[in-house]
Amino acid sequence: MELTISNKGWVVIPAEYRKKYNLHPGAKVVIVDYGGVLAIVPVVKDPVKTGYGFLKGGPSLTESLKADRELEKKREERFLNG
């Protein structure tokens, strides 16, 4: 979809996208530069709550971190004990 920038720098977001992404007057968005590609991204009210469960079903990052720390602890003990 091609849009035109006004002489004031304004861009009109088509109604179908405003409805789809619940963009209403006063809604906050950010412009993100992805190295030559601009994206209009709605601001989420609670990013932690929105992202909760996003990685569900994958390996446990907490368990992986614990295992890494345990290995590091053993390496340090070997180093200190000769």
Secondary structure, DSSP 8 states (H G I E B T S, - for coil): ------TTS-----HHHHHHTT--TT--EEEEE-SS-EEEEE--S-HHHHHTTTTTTS--HHHHHHHHHHHHHHHHHHHHH-
